[in-house]
Amino acid sequence: MAIENNQVVSIEYDLTEKNQSEILDSNKGHAPLEFITGKNQIIPGLESQLKELNAGDEKSITVAAADAYGEVNPEAEETLPAEQFAGLELKEGMQLYGQGENGETVMVTVKSFNDESVTIDYNHPLAGKDLTFNLKILDVREATPDEVLSGQVGGGESCGTGCGCH
């Protein structure tokens, strides 16, 4: 039976760039990636192809850049005064986290810098790349009503200790 919306799916995977062997990310030997289908919790191109699979299936899935982290947007670069980065030991390619206009956390990559300015790139580091996931579906189950409502595996339920872990 194929995977449908509002199911909790657990996968293990290795991620590479298409036709490359270098592993960019992996959770093999660690906790599985768990997500609720239909909640936009993973890249759309991967989720759409997972829906054809079942628990126990292993597959190599390639996702085009447009259906992964998008194409590179050349307008997503900004040059800022170097004093805004005072105290940081900058390196080209390093990733920094800051606060966006609406208070959200944003990640940027340092493209270049000199004594006067720093050019940063807001594109995701994997933007413009076709990705291959070598994965195994470990488990598929119906999401509980709390999980569907909260969008979180485990449903955001309290652990009963008042620890605030929900």
CORJOUR-V455823 format. One record per residue. N is the residue number from 0. RES is the residue in one letter. SS is DSSP state (helix for helix, strand for strand, loop for the rest). PSI is psi in radians with two decimals (999 if undefined). OMEGA is omega in degrees with one decimal (999 if undefined). Layout:
BEGIN
N;RES;SS;PSI;OMEGA
N;RES;SS;PSI;OMEGA
END
This chain:
BEGIN
0;M;loop;2.24;-176.5
1;A;loop;2.76;179.7
2;I;loop;2.38;-179.7
3;E;loop;3.04;177.0
4;N;loop;2.69;178.3
5;N;loop;0.65;170.5
6;Q;strand;2.58;175.1
7;V;strand;2.14;-179.5
8;V;strand;2.34;176.7
9;S;strand;2.22;-179.9
10;I;strand;2.72;165.2
11;E;strand;2.57;-172.5
12;Y;strand;2.76;162.4
13;D;strand;2.42;179.1
14;L;strand;2.25;174.9
15;T;strand;2.85;169.4
16;E;strand;2.52;-177.0
17;K;loop;2.32;178.2
18;N;loop;0.37;176.4
19;Q;loop;2.80;-179.5
20;S;loop;-0.30;-178.1
21;E;loop;2.17;179.8
22;I;strand;2.11;-179.7
23;L;strand;-0.53;-179.2
24;D;strand;2.62;178.7
25;S;strand;2.58;171.8
26;N;loop;0.19;178.9
27;K;loop;2.30;-177.0
28;G;loop;0.04;179.2
29;H;loop;-2.99;178.9
30;A;loop;2.48;177.9
31;P;loop;2.73;171.1
32;L;strand;2.12;178.4
33;E;strand;2.38;179.5
34;F;strand;2.84;177.9
35;I;strand;2.16;-177.7
36;T;loop;2.56;178.5
37;G;loop;0.12;-178.0
38;K;loop;0.19;179.2
39;N;loop;0.74;-178.4
40;Q;loop;-0.25;174.8
41;I;loop;2.97;-177.5
42;I;loop;2.45;-172.2
43;P;helix;-0.65;-178.6
44;G;helix;-0.54;176.5
45;L;helix;-0.82;-177.9
46;E;helix;-0.73;-178.1
47;S;helix;-0.64;179.7
48;Q;helix;-0.48;177.4
49;L;helix;-0.51;-176.3
50;K;loop;-0.24;177.7
51;E;loop;-0.10;-172.6
52;L;loop;3.05;179.3
53;N;loop;2.89;175.7
54;A;loop;2.37;179.9
55;G;loop;-0.30;-179.1
56;D;loop;2.51;172.5
57;E;strand;2.41;-176.5
58;K;strand;2.67;170.1
59;S;strand;2.09;-176.6
60;I;strand;2.19;175.8
61;T;strand;2.32;-178.2
62;V;strand;2.19;178.0
63;A;loop;2.60;-178.3
64;A;helix;-0.72;-177.6
65;A;helix;-0.49;179.9
66;D;helix;0.12;178.9
67;A;loop;-1.75;-179.1
68;Y;loop;0.24;176.5
69;G;loop;2.99;175.7
70;E;loop;2.79;177.1
71;V;loop;2.23;177.1
72;N;loop;1.89;-177.9
73;P;loop;-0.33;179.1
74;E;loop;-0.01;-177.6
75;A;loop;0.51;175.5
76;E;strand;2.63;-179.8
77;E;strand;2.46;175.8
78;T;strand;2.19;-176.1
79;L;strand;2.75;176.8
80;P;strand;2.42;-177.8
81;A;helix;-0.52;-178.3
82;E;helix;-0.37;176.4
83;Q;helix;-0.23;-178.9
84;F;helix;0.34;-179.0
85;A;loop;2.39;178.0
86;G;loop;-0.16;178.3
87;L;loop;2.41;175.0
88;E;loop;1.62;-173.3
89;L;loop;2.54;173.1
90;K;loop;2.47;176.2
91;E;loop;2.36;179.7
92;G;loop;-0.18;179.8
93;M;loop;2.64;-180.0
94;Q;strand;2.38;179.7
95;L;strand;2.66;176.8
96;Y;strand;2.39;179.3
97;G;strand;-2.96;-178.4
98;Q;strand;2.27;179.2
99;G;loop;3.12;-177.1
100;E;loop;-0.53;-178.0
101;N;loop;0.32;177.4
102;G;loop;-0.03;-179.5
103;E;loop;2.72;176.9
104;T;strand;2.30;177.5
105;V;strand;2.52;176.5
106;M;strand;2.38;176.9
107;V;strand;2.76;176.6
108;T;strand;2.34;176.8
109;V;strand;2.03;179.6
110;K;strand;-0.78;-179.3
111;S;strand;2.82;178.0
112;F;strand;2.75;171.8
113;N;loop;-2.93;-176.2
114;D;loop;-0.42;-176.5
115;E;loop;-0.59;-171.4
116;S;strand;2.83;177.1
117;V;strand;2.23;175.9
118;T;strand;2.17;180.0
119;I;strand;2.69;-177.0
120;D;strand;2.16;-179.9
121;Y;loop;-0.13;177.9
122;N;loop;2.55;173.5
123;H;loop;2.50;-179.5
124;P;loop;-0.41;179.4
125;L;loop;0.13;176.7
126;A;loop;2.48;177.5
127;G;loop;0.05;-177.3
128;K;loop;2.34;170.3
129;D;loop;2.31;-172.8
130;L;strand;2.55;175.7
131;T;strand;2.18;176.5
132;F;strand;2.08;170.5
133;N;strand;1.91;-168.1
134;L;strand;2.87;174.2
135;K;strand;2.30;174.6
136;I;strand;1.94;-178.1
137;L;strand;-0.69;-175.7
138;D;strand;2.61;173.0
139;V;strand;2.25;177.2
140;R;strand;2.81;175.7
141;E;strand;2.39;174.9
142;A;loop;2.54;175.8
143;T;loop;2.83;176.4
144;P;helix;-0.67;177.9
145;D;helix;-0.70;179.0
146;E;helix;-0.73;178.9
147;V;helix;-0.76;-178.0
148;L;helix;-0.81;-175.7
149;S;helix;-0.43;-175.3
150;G;loop;0.16;-178.2
151;Q;loop;2.36;173.8
152;V;loop;2.28;-173.1
153;G;loop;-0.22;172.5
154;G;loop;0.06;-179.7
155;G;loop;0.41;-179.6
156;E;loop;2.64;177.3
157;S;loop;2.52;178.1
158;C;loop;-0.02;175.2
159;G;loop;0.00;-178.5
160;T;loop;-0.06;-176.6
161;G;loop;0.29;-175.7
162;C;loop;-0.16;179.9
163;G;loop;0.41;-176.8
164;C;loop;0.02;-177.9
165;H;loop;999;999
END
